[in-house]
Amino acid sequence: MDNQTICSHIKAITEVKIASEKVCEECIKEHSDWVHLRTCQTCGVTLCCDQSPKKHMTKHYNHEKHPVVASAETGERWMWCYPDELFVDY
């Protein structure tokens, strides 16, 4: 990662949280489907992405203000910072 293009939110992450289960618990509760999963780098919750019908991770960000998520998809190594709208491979 190039430190000049990384925001303070992403710089603050010392260890990337990985999804313990590859499910969106909120989608399961609501009997909905998800497309991709994201893991919150503040609290570790894994929820569905904005391509999913319910967009649970963005709702989590809007409610909790946890700024950074990482892809929970196998083979993907990137993070997204909501407040700075910054995408970073790691």
PDB file as gemmi writes it, atoms N, CA and C in Angstrom:
CRYST1    1.000    1.000    1.000  90.00  90.00  90.00 P 1                      
ATOM      1  N   MET A   1       0.833  -1.184   0.000  1.00  0.00           N  
ATOM      2  CA  MET A   1       0.000   0.000   0.000  1.00  0.00           C  
ATOM      3  C   MET A   1       0.879   1.250   0.000  1.00  0.00           C  
ATOM      4  N   ASP A   2       0.497   2.215  -0.778  1.00  0.00           N  
ATOM      5  CA  ASP A   2       1.204   3.484  -0.852  1.00  0.00           C  
ATOM      6  C   ASP A   2       0.635   4.415   0.210  1.00  0.00           C  
ATOM      7  N   ASN A   3       1.429   4.731   1.218  1.00  0.00           N  
ATOM      8  CA  ASN A   3       0.953   5.534   2.342  1.00  0.00           C  
ATOM      9  C   ASN A   3       0.434   6.909   1.944  1.00  0.00           C  
ATOM     10  N   GLN A   4       0.876   7.439   0.809  1.00  0.00           N  
ATOM     11  CA  GLN A   4       0.422   8.757   0.394  1.00  0.00           C  
ATOM     12  C   GLN A   4      -1.022   8.731  -0.100  1.00  0.00           C  
ATOM     13  N   THR A   5      -1.523   7.570  -0.506  1.00  0.00           N  
ATOM     14  CA  THR A   5      -2.887   7.482  -1.011  1.00  0.00           C  
ATOM     15  C   THR A   5      -3.815   6.769  -0.038  1.00  0.00           C  
ATOM     16  N   ILE A   6      -3.364   6.575   1.185  1.00  0.00           N  
ATOM     17  CA  ILE A   6      -4.173   5.882   2.183  1.00  0.00           C  
ATOM     18  C   ILE A   6      -4.658   6.886   3.218  1.00  0.00           C  
ATOM     19  N   CYS A   7      -5.931   6.826   3.534  1.00  0.00           N  
ATOM     20  CA  CYS A   7      -6.511   7.733   4.525  1.00  0.00           C  
ATOM     21  C   CYS A   7      -6.141   7.296   5.946  1.00  0.00           C  
ATOM     22  N   SER A   8      -6.405   8.161   6.895  1.00  0.00           N  
ATOM     23  CA  SER A   8      -6.079   7.865   8.296  1.00  0.00           C  
ATOM     24  C   SER A   8      -6.880   6.683   8.834  1.00  0.00           C  
ATOM     25  N   HIS A   9      -8.095   6.473   8.325  1.00  0.00           N  
ATOM     26  CA  HIS A   9      -8.918   5.345   8.783  1.00  0.00           C  
ATOM     27  C   HIS A   9      -8.264   4.014   8.424  1.00  0.00           C  
ATOM     28  N   ILE A  10      -7.782   3.907   7.201  1.00  0.00           N  
ATOM     29  CA  ILE A  10      -7.146   2.668   6.758  1.00  0.00           C  
ATOM     30  C   ILE A  10      -5.760   2.523   7.385  1.00  0.00           C  
ATOM     31  N   LYS A  11      -5.035   3.627   7.518  1.00  0.00           N  
ATOM     32  CA  LYS A  11      -3.716   3.578   8.163  1.00  0.00           C  
ATOM     33  C   LYS A  11      -3.818   3.054   9.591  1.00  0.00           C  
ATOM     34  N   ALA A  12      -4.936   3.295  10.250  1.00  0.00           N  
ATOM     35  CA  ALA A  12      -5.120   2.878  11.649  1.00  0.00           C  
ATOM     36  C   ALA A  12      -5.307   1.370  11.805  1.00  0.00           C  
ATOM     37  N   ILE A  13      -5.567   0.655  10.718  1.00  0.00           N  
ATOM     38  CA  ILE A  13      -5.795  -0.794  10.792  1.00  0.00           C  
ATOM     39  C   ILE A  13      -4.443  -1.503  10.848  1.00  0.00           C  
ATOM     40  N   THR A  14      -4.232  -2.234  11.918  1.00  0.00           N  
ATOM     41  CA  THR A  14      -2.969  -2.958  12.082  1.00  0.00           C  
ATOM     42  C   THR A  14      -3.094  -4.427  11.694  1.00  0.00           C  
ATOM     43  N   GLU A  15      -4.304  -4.959  11.750  1.00  0.00           N  
ATOM     44  CA  GLU A  15      -4.552  -6.349  11.358  1.00  0.00           C  
ATOM     45  C   GLU A  15      -5.937  -6.425  10.743  1.00  0.00           C  
ATOM     46  N   VAL A  16      -6.027  -6.962   9.525  1.00  0.00           N  
ATOM     47  CA  VAL A  16      -7.307  -7.050   8.823  1.00  0.00           C  
ATOM     48  C   VAL A  16      -8.159  -8.144   9.448  1.00  0.00           C  
ATOM     49  N   LYS A  17      -9.383  -7.759   9.837  1.00  0.00           N  
ATOM     50  CA  LYS A  17     -10.331  -8.729  10.392  1.00  0.00           C  
ATOM     51  C   LYS A  17     -10.894  -9.568   9.245  1.00  0.00           C  
ATOM     52  N   ILE A  18     -10.944 -10.874   9.470  1.00  0.00           N  
ATOM     53  CA  ILE A  18     -11.432 -11.832   8.471  1.00  0.00           C  
ATOM     54  C   ILE A  18     -12.765 -12.401   8.947  1.00  0.00           C  
ATOM     55  N   ALA A  19     -13.680 -12.626   8.010  1.00  0.00           N  
ATOM     56  CA  ALA A  19     -14.988 -13.181   8.349  1.00  0.00           C  
ATOM     57  C   ALA A  19     -14.849 -14.564   8.959  1.00  0.00           C  
ATOM     58  N   SER A  20     -15.484 -14.774  10.112  1.00  0.00           N  
ATOM     59  CA  SER A  20     -15.460 -16.102  10.724  1.00  0.00           C  
ATOM     60  C   SER A  20     -16.460 -17.026  10.028  1.00  0.00           C  
ATOM     61  N   GLU A  21     -17.576 -16.467   9.573  1.00  0.00           N  
ATOM     62  CA  GLU A  21     -18.566 -17.224   8.802  1.00  0.00           C  
ATOM     63  C   GLU A  21     -18.886 -16.440   7.552  1.00  0.00           C  
ATOM     64  N   LYS A  22     -19.088 -17.131   6.460  1.00  0.00           N  
ATOM     65  CA  LYS A  22     -19.352 -16.476   5.178  1.00  0.00           C  
ATOM     66  C   LYS A  22     -20.856 -16.358   4.944  1.00  0.00           C  
ATOM     67  N   VAL A  23     -21.517 -15.635   5.860  1.00  0.00           N  
ATOM     68  CA  VAL A  23     -22.956 -15.383   5.744  1.00  0.00           C  
ATOM     69  C   VAL A  23     -23.258 -13.969   6.217  1.00  0.00           C  
ATOM     70  N   CYS A  24     -24.363 -13.423   5.727  1.00  0.00           N  
ATOM     71  CA  CYS A  24     -24.890 -12.167   6.261  1.00  0.00           C  
ATOM     72  C   CYS A  24     -26.011 -12.545   7.218  1.00  0.00           C  
ATOM     73  N   GLU A  25     -25.760 -12.404   8.514  1.00  0.00           N  
ATOM     74  CA  GLU A  25     -26.751 -12.779   9.521  1.00  0.00           C  
ATOM     75  C   GLU A  25     -28.056 -11.980   9.370  1.00  0.00           C  
ATOM     76  N   GLU A  26     -27.940 -10.721   8.965  1.00  0.00           N  
ATOM     77  CA  GLU A  26     -29.145  -9.888   8.786  1.00  0.00           C  
ATOM     78  C   GLU A  26     -29.987 -10.411   7.625  1.00  0.00           C  
ATOM     79  N   CYS A  27     -29.352 -10.827   6.533  1.00  0.00           N  
ATOM     80  CA  CYS A  27     -30.097 -11.411   5.410  1.00  0.00           C  
ATOM     81  C   CYS A  27     -30.787 -12.700   5.838  1.00  0.00           C  
ATOM     82  N   ILE A  28     -30.098 -13.505   6.633  1.00  0.00           N  
ATOM     83  CA  ILE A  28     -30.697 -14.753   7.115  1.00  0.00           C  
ATOM     84  C   ILE A  28     -31.938 -14.445   7.939  1.00  0.00           C  
ATOM     85  N   LYS A  29     -31.844 -13.468   8.846  1.00  0.00           N  
ATOM     86  CA  LYS A  29     -32.997 -13.088   9.682  1.00  0.00           C  
ATOM     87  C   LYS A  29     -34.170 -12.604   8.834  1.00  0.00           C  
ATOM     88  N   GLU A  30     -33.858 -11.907   7.732  1.00  0.00           N  
ATOM     89  CA  GLU A  30     -34.893 -11.309   6.881  1.00  0.00           C  
ATOM     90  C   GLU A  30     -35.284 -12.193   5.695  1.00  0.00           C  
ATOM     91  N   HIS A  31     -34.726 -13.396   5.635  1.00  0.00           N  
ATOM     92  CA  HIS A  31     -34.991 -14.328   4.532  1.00  0.00           C  
ATOM     93  C   HIS A  31     -34.678 -13.683   3.185  1.00  0.00           C  
ATOM     94  N   SER A  32     -33.546 -12.989   3.136  1.00  0.00           N  
ATOM     95  CA  SER A  32     -33.094 -12.315   1.918  1.00  0.00           C  
ATOM     96  C   SER A  32     -31.805 -12.975   1.437  1.00  0.00           C  
ATOM     97  N   ASP A  33     -31.416 -12.649   0.231  1.00  0.00           N  
ATOM     98  CA  ASP A  33     -30.184 -13.173  -0.344  1.00  0.00           C  
ATOM     99  C   ASP A  33     -29.131 -12.073  -0.392  1.00  0.00           C  
ATOM    100  N   TRP A  34     -27.869 -12.474  -0.470  1.00  0.00           N  
ATOM    101  CA  TRP A  34     -26.793 -11.505  -0.627  1.00  0.00           C  
ATOM    102  C   TRP A  34     -25.971 -11.864  -1.850  1.00  0.00           C  
ATOM    103  N   VAL A  35     -25.226 -10.867  -2.355  1.00  0.00           N  
ATOM    104  CA  VAL A  35     -24.362 -11.063  -3.522  1.00  0.00           C  
ATOM    105  C   VAL A  35     -22.929 -11.280  -3.061  1.00  0.00           C  
ATOM    106  N   HIS A  36     -22.385 -10.318  -2.300  1.00  0.00           N  
ATOM    107  CA  HIS A  36     -21.032 -10.397  -1.769  1.00  0.00           C  
ATOM    108  C   HIS A  36     -21.050  -9.979  -0.307  1.00  0.00           C  
ATOM    109  N   LEU A  37     -19.983 -10.342   0.405  1.00  0.00           N  
ATOM    110  CA  LEU A  37     -19.904 -10.021   1.834  1.00  0.00           C  
ATOM    111  C   LEU A  37     -18.720  -9.109   2.125  1.00  0.00           C  
ATOM    112  N   ARG A  38     -18.904  -8.253   3.143  1.00  0.00           N  
ATOM    113  CA  ARG A  38     -17.877  -7.323   3.608  1.00  0.00           C  
ATOM    114  C   ARG A  38     -17.738  -7.479   5.112  1.00  0.00           C  
ATOM    115  N   THR A  39     -16.511  -7.314   5.627  1.00  0.00           N  
ATOM    116  CA  THR A  39     -16.272  -7.422   7.065  1.00  0.00           C  
ATOM    117  C   THR A  39     -15.862  -6.055   7.607  1.00  0.00           C  
ATOM    118  N   CYS A  40     -16.579  -5.595   8.615  1.00  0.00           N  
ATOM    119  CA  CYS A  40     -16.287  -4.321   9.266  1.00  0.00           C  
ATOM    120  C   CYS A  40     -14.947  -4.436   9.986  1.00  0.00           C  
ATOM    121  N   GLN A  41     -14.084  -3.466   9.774  1.00  0.00           N  
ATOM    122  CA  GLN A  41     -12.758  -3.506  10.377  1.00  0.00           C  
ATOM    123  C   GLN A  41     -12.731  -2.884  11.768  1.00  0.00           C  
ATOM    124  N   THR A  42     -13.862  -2.403  12.246  1.00  0.00           N  
ATOM    125  CA  THR A  42     -13.955  -1.908  13.619  1.00  0.00           C  
ATOM    126  C   THR A  42     -14.471  -2.998  14.547  1.00  0.00           C  
ATOM    127  N   CYS A  43     -15.599  -3.611  14.200  1.00  0.00           N  
ATOM    128  CA  CYS A  43     -16.231  -4.574  15.109  1.00  0.00           C  
ATOM    129  C   CYS A  43     -16.190  -6.018  14.621  1.00  0.00           C  
ATOM    130  N   GLY A  44     -15.833  -6.241  13.345  1.00  0.00           N  
ATOM    131  CA  GLY A  44     -15.700  -7.598  12.831  1.00  0.00           C  
ATOM    132  C   GLY A  44     -16.965  -8.228  12.283  1.00  0.00           C  
ATOM    133  N   VAL A  45     -18.087  -7.522  12.290  1.00  0.00           N  
ATOM    134  CA  VAL A  45     -19.322  -8.084  11.754  1.00  0.00           C  
ATOM    135  C   VAL A  45     -19.191  -8.222  10.231  1.00  0.00           C  
ATOM    136  N   THR A  46     -19.772  -9.303   9.691  1.00  0.00           N  
ATOM    137  CA  THR A  46     -19.770  -9.524   8.248  1.00  0.00           C  
ATOM    138  C   THR A  46     -21.202  -9.393   7.748  1.00  0.00           C  
ATOM    139  N   LEU A  47     -21.371  -8.504   6.773  1.00  0.00           N  
ATOM    140  CA  LEU A  47     -22.700  -8.214   6.216  1.00  0.00           C  
ATOM    141  C   LEU A  47     -22.615  -8.093   4.701  1.00  0.00           C  
ATOM    142  N   CYS A  48     -23.765  -7.975   4.055  1.00  0.00           N  
ATOM    143  CA  CYS A  48     -23.819  -7.951   2.595  1.00  0.00           C  
ATOM    144  C   CYS A  48     -23.464  -6.580   2.011  1.00  0.00           C  
ATOM    145  N   CYS A  49     -23.062  -6.610   0.748  1.00  0.00           N  
ATOM    146  CA  CYS A  49     -22.590  -5.431   0.024  1.00  0.00           C  
ATOM    147  C   CYS A  49     -23.743  -4.635  -0.598  1.00  0.00           C  
ATOM    148  N   ASP A  50     -23.392  -3.544  -1.271  1.00  0.00           N  
ATOM    149  CA  ASP A  50     -24.395  -2.683  -1.908  1.00  0.00           C  
ATOM    150  C   ASP A  50     -25.021  -3.292  -3.156  1.00  0.00           C  
ATOM    151  N   GLN A  51     -24.455  -4.361  -3.690  1.00  0.00           N  
ATOM    152  CA  GLN A  51     -25.085  -5.050  -4.817  1.00  0.00           C  
ATOM    153  C   GLN A  51     -26.181  -5.989  -4.326  1.00  0.00           C  
ATOM    154  N   SER A  52     -26.204  -6.237  -3.038  1.00  0.00           N  
ATOM    155  CA  SER A  52     -27.220  -7.097  -2.429  1.00  0.00           C  
ATOM    156  C   SER A  52     -28.488  -6.278  -2.194  1.00  0.00           C  
ATOM    157  N   PRO A  53     -29.653  -6.929  -2.210  1.00  0.00           N  
ATOM    158  CA  PRO A  53     -30.912  -6.187  -2.063  1.00  0.00           C  
ATOM    159  C   PRO A  53     -31.010  -5.333  -0.799  1.00  0.00           C  
ATOM    160  N   LYS A  54     -30.501  -5.803   0.327  1.00  0.00           N  
ATOM    161  CA  LYS A  54     -30.693  -5.101   1.604  1.00  0.00           C  
ATOM    162  C   LYS A  54     -29.550  -4.153   1.981  1.00  0.00           C  
ATOM    163  N   LYS A  55     -28.400  -4.276   1.357  1.00  0.00           N  
ATOM    164  CA  LYS A  55     -27.256  -3.376   1.590  1.00  0.00           C  
ATOM    165  C   LYS A  55     -26.938  -3.212   3.077  1.00  0.00           C  
ATOM    166  N   HIS A  56     -26.839  -4.326   3.782  1.00  0.00           N  
ATOM    167  CA  HIS A  56     -26.671  -4.283   5.238  1.00  0.00           C  
ATOM    168  C   HIS A  56     -25.375  -3.626   5.707  1.00  0.00           C  
ATOM    169  N   MET A  57     -24.278  -3.784   4.962  1.00  0.00           N  
ATOM    170  CA  MET A  57     -23.029  -3.176   5.441  1.00  0.00           C  
ATOM    171  C   MET A  57     -23.102  -1.656   5.383  1.00  0.00           C  
ATOM    172  N   THR A  58     -23.688  -1.099   4.353  1.00  0.00           N  
ATOM    173  CA  THR A  58     -23.830   0.356   4.291  1.00  0.00           C  
ATOM    174  C   THR A  58     -24.769   0.841   5.387  1.00  0.00           C  
ATOM    175  N   LYS A  59     -25.811   0.088   5.674  1.00  0.00           N  
ATOM    176  CA  LYS A  59     -26.700   0.444   6.791  1.00  0.00           C  
ATOM    177  C   LYS A  59     -25.925   0.414   8.108  1.00  0.00           C  
ATOM    178  N   HIS A  60     -25.044  -0.571   8.265  1.00  0.00           N  
ATOM    179  CA  HIS A  60     -24.202  -0.669   9.462  1.00  0.00           C  
ATOM    180  C   HIS A  60     -23.315   0.572   9.573  1.00  0.00           C  
ATOM    181  N   TYR A  61     -22.696   0.958   8.468  1.00  0.00           N  
ATOM    182  CA  TYR A  61     -21.855   2.160   8.475  1.00  0.00           C  
ATOM    183  C   TYR A  61     -22.692   3.392   8.851  1.00  0.00           C  
ATOM    184  N   ASN A  62     -23.840   3.559   8.247  1.00  0.00           N  
ATOM    185  CA  ASN A  62     -24.674   4.735   8.519  1.00  0.00           C  
ATOM    186  C   ASN A  62     -25.129   4.799   9.973  1.00  0.00           C  
ATOM    187  N   HIS A  63     -25.332   3.653  10.590  1.00  0.00           N  
ATOM    188  CA  HIS A  63     -25.781   3.608  11.982  1.00  0.00           C  
ATOM    189  C   HIS A  63     -24.617   3.698  12.957  1.00  0.00           C  
ATOM    190  N   GLU A  64     -23.566   2.921  12.723  1.00  0.00           N  
ATOM    191  CA  GLU A  64     -22.447   2.800  13.672  1.00  0.00           C  
ATOM    192  C   GLU A  64     -21.284   3.749  13.387  1.00  0.00           C  
ATOM    193  N   LYS A  65     -21.180   4.200  12.146  1.00  0.00           N  
ATOM    194  CA  LYS A  65     -20.071   5.069  11.710  1.00  0.00           C  
ATOM    195  C   LYS A  65     -18.710   4.379  11.765  1.00  0.00           C  
ATOM    196  N   HIS A  66     -18.691   3.052  11.627  1.00  0.00           N  
ATOM    197  CA  HIS A  66     -17.430   2.314  11.528  1.00  0.00           C  
ATOM    198  C   HIS A  66     -16.933   2.526  10.093  1.00  0.00           C  
ATOM    199  N   PRO A  67     -15.774   3.143   9.910  1.00  0.00           N  
ATOM    200  CA  PRO A  67     -15.415   3.666   8.592  1.00  0.00           C  
ATOM    201  C   PRO A  67     -14.927   2.684   7.531  1.00  0.00           C  
ATOM    202  N   VAL A  68     -14.288   1.572   7.911  1.00  0.00           N  
ATOM    203  CA  VAL A  68     -13.616   0.730   6.912  1.00  0.00           C  
ATOM    204  C   VAL A  68     -14.157  -0.692   6.900  1.00  0.00           C  
ATOM    205  N   VAL A  69     -14.351  -1.204   5.690  1.00  0.00           N  
ATOM    206  CA  VAL A  69     -14.719  -2.612   5.503  1.00  0.00           C  
ATOM    207  C   VAL A  69     -13.690  -3.268   4.594  1.00  0.00           C  
ATOM    208  N   ALA A  70     -13.577  -4.579   4.719  1.00  0.00           N  
ATOM    209  CA  ALA A  70     -12.732  -5.368   3.825  1.00  0.00           C  
ATOM    210  C   ALA A  70     -13.608  -6.403   3.139  1.00  0.00           C  
ATOM    211  N   SER A  71     -13.252  -6.741   1.922  1.00  0.00           N  
ATOM    212  CA  SER A  71     -13.988  -7.794   1.235  1.00  0.00           C  
ATOM    213  C   SER A  71     -13.852  -9.094   2.015  1.00  0.00           C  
ATOM    214  N   ALA A  72     -14.946  -9.828   2.123  1.00  0.00           N  
ATOM    215  CA  ALA A  72     -14.927 -11.138   2.768  1.00  0.00           C  
ATOM    216  C   ALA A  72     -14.960 -12.247   1.721  1.00  0.00           C  
ATOM    217  N   GLU A  73     -14.750 -11.870   0.469  1.00  0.00           N  
ATOM    218  CA  GLU A  73     -14.787 -12.836  -0.624  1.00  0.00           C  
ATOM    219  C   GLU A  73     -13.431 -13.521  -0.789  1.00  0.00           C  
ATOM    220  N   THR A  74     -13.447 -14.816  -1.026  1.00  0.00           N  
ATOM    221  CA  THR A  74     -12.228 -15.592  -1.231  1.00  0.00           C  
ATOM    222  C   THR A  74     -11.448 -15.020  -2.409  1.00  0.00           C  
ATOM    223  N   GLY A  75     -10.156 -14.791  -2.200  1.00  0.00           N  
ATOM    224  CA  GLY A  75      -9.290 -14.295  -3.256  1.00  0.00           C  
ATOM    225  C   GLY A  75      -9.262 -12.789  -3.416  1.00  0.00           C  
ATOM    226  N   GLU A  76     -10.117 -12.066  -2.704  1.00  0.00           N  
ATOM    227  CA  GLU A  76     -10.125 -10.609  -2.780  1.00  0.00           C  
ATOM    228  C   GLU A  76      -9.424 -10.030  -1.558  1.00  0.00           C  
ATOM    229  N   ARG A  77      -8.539  -9.062  -1.787  1.00  0.00           N  
ATOM    230  CA  ARG A  77      -7.800  -8.424  -0.701  1.00  0.00           C  
ATOM    231  C   ARG A  77      -7.861  -6.912  -0.906  1.00  0.00           C  
ATOM    232  N   TRP A  78      -8.968  -6.326  -0.514  1.00  0.00           N  
ATOM    233  CA  TRP A  78      -9.123  -4.891  -0.611  1.00  0.00           C  
ATOM    234  C   TRP A  78      -9.976  -4.366   0.536  1.00  0.00           C  
ATOM    235  N   MET A  79      -9.828  -3.055   0.784  1.00  0.00           N  
ATOM    236  CA  MET A  79     -10.611  -2.372   1.807  1.00  0.00           C  
ATOM    237  C   MET A  79     -11.265  -1.136   1.193  1.00  0.00           C  
ATOM    238  N   TRP A  80     -12.373  -0.723   1.803  1.00  0.00           N  
ATOM    239  CA  TRP A  80     -13.093   0.470   1.381  1.00  0.00           C  
ATOM    240  C   TRP A  80     -13.326   1.350   2.607  1.00  0.00           C  
ATOM    241  N   CYS A  81     -12.999   2.628   2.465  1.00  0.00           N  
ATOM    242  CA  CYS A  81     -13.264   3.597   3.525  1.00  0.00           C  
ATOM    243  C   CYS A  81     -14.478   4.409   3.117  1.00  0.00           C  
ATOM    244  N   TYR A  82     -15.553   4.300   3.891  1.00  0.00           N  
ATOM    245  CA  TYR A  82     -16.780   5.034   3.588  1.00  0.00           C  
ATOM    246  C   TYR A  82     -16.602   6.553   3.634  1.00  0.00           C  
ATOM    247  N   PRO A  83     -16.098   7.142   4.735  1.00  0.00           N  
ATOM    248  CA  PRO A  83     -16.051   8.610   4.786  1.00  0.00           C  
ATOM    249  C   PRO A  83     -15.127   9.227   3.738  1.00  0.00           C  
ATOM    250  N   ASP A  84     -14.031   8.550   3.399  1.00  0.00           N  
ATOM    251  CA  ASP A  84     -13.092   9.108   2.417  1.00  0.00           C  
ATOM    252  C   ASP A  84     -13.317   8.569   1.006  1.00  0.00           C  
ATOM    253  N   GLU A  85     -14.283   7.660   0.851  1.00  0.00           N  
ATOM    254  CA  GLU A  85     -14.593   7.031  -0.428  1.00  0.00           C  
ATOM    255  C   GLU A  85     -13.313   6.550  -1.119  1.00  0.00           C  
ATOM    256  N   LEU A  86     -12.552   5.755  -0.365  1.00  0.00           N  
ATOM    257  CA  LEU A  86     -11.246   5.307  -0.839  1.00  0.00           C  
ATOM    258  C   LEU A  86     -11.192   3.784  -0.887  1.00  0.00           C  
ATOM    259  N   PHE A  87     -10.781   3.254  -2.023  1.00  0.00           N  
ATOM    260  CA  PHE A  87     -10.604   1.829  -2.258  1.00  0.00           C  
ATOM    261  C   PHE A  87      -9.114   1.532  -2.258  1.00  0.00           C  
ATOM    262  N   VAL A  88      -8.675   0.548  -1.461  1.00  0.00           N  
ATOM    263  CA  VAL A  88      -7.261   0.219  -1.353  1.00  0.00           C  
ATOM    264  C   VAL A  88      -7.061  -1.296  -1.378  1.00  0.00           C  
ATOM    265  N   ASP A  89      -6.184  -1.753  -2.271  1.00  0.00           N  
ATOM    266  CA  ASP A  89      -5.756  -3.157  -2.255  1.00  0.00           C  
ATOM    267  C   ASP A  89      -4.761  -3.325  -1.116  1.00  0.00           C  
ATOM    268  N   TYR A  90      -4.729  -4.497  -0.500  1.00  0.00           N  
ATOM    269  CA  TYR A  90      -3.717  -4.747   0.530  1.00  0.00           C  
ATOM    270  C   TYR A  90      -3.073  -6.101   0.328  1.00  0.00           C  
TER     271      TYR A  90                                                      
END                                                                             
